Amino acid sequence: MEVTLIFDARAELAEAPFWDATSGTLYWVDIMRGELHLFDPVTLTDRRITLGQMVGTVVPRVESGVALAMEDGFARLELESETLSEIALPERGNDDVRFNDGKCDPAGRFWAGTISHSRTPGAAALYRLDPDGRAHRVLDGLTNSNGIAWSLDGRTMYHIDSPTLEVAAFDFDVASGEIAGRRTVIQTNPDDGKPDGMTIDAEGMLWIAQFRGGCVQRWDPTNGTVLARIDLPVSNVTACAFGGPGLDELYITTARAGLSEEQLASQPTAGGIFRTRPGLRGVALPKCAI
């Protein structure tokens, strides 16, 4: 598949791409620089909002603005005024973790996990933010909570804790937001780096970005097999999301963080936003109801 650099962002750690069909905007964040970006793929313009702290992920809200997973917890941001307001900060005072990747479930609850700065095994967790604004610690014992997605029928939640090199699946109750029955459905190859961000297509297959692996892979979660591979000209591939008017474009974020001067010289487009057309469609992801 042909991959095109559509924005030479030179981001330290671009993550969390999310396509907003209403505005035709690709939201993404630069975690380390504490920036939210709004990219228009038609005009190739990018708006940057500096947040003053690291930010793990972004999801548009049903009402207005966006919801964010910041360093210590969840917040809202009004885009016109750029006003940031706290919702819940369950990790305030814990200097070893920050919030990382996340998405909304089919009912609009905001799920986001944390990552241990020291990579201490078991120090991180996965949280669920309910519509009443309360955050619940749902999974303990994680190290780097990353990609998350839900099956097309909403009955299965998929989750990545990157160091395990696995995709775990859970039975999911849409009404309550409860999970149960953890099992491993995908075991990735360590030669392909570590699994990072993840999305799902209209056939129920999972697309996983491989950090330090230079690729995005399409997986069948019913049998754990790789169906396709998209190679990129950079090694640190962080996340992917379907977008465009027909949801038939795959947007891919990448990072410069962790690369040596020699590696950056050989990967000049590292930290850029890429796009490809894989011949498949994605699905519209839920917005945040909080």
Secondary structure, 3 states (H helix, E strand, C coil): CCEEEEECCCCCEEEEEEEECCCCEEEEEECCCCEEEEEECCCCEEEEEECCCCEEEEEEECCCCEEEEECCCEEEEECCCCEEEEEECCCCCCCCEEEEEEEECCCCCEEEEEEECCCCCCCEEEEEECCCCCEEEEEEEECEEEEEEECCCCCEEEEEEHHHCEEEEEEECCCCCCEEEEEEEEECCHHHCEEEEEEEECCCCEEEEEECCCEEEEEECCCCEEEEEEECCCCEEEEEEEECCCCCEEEEEEECCCCCHHHHHHCCCCCCEEEECCCCCECCCCCECC
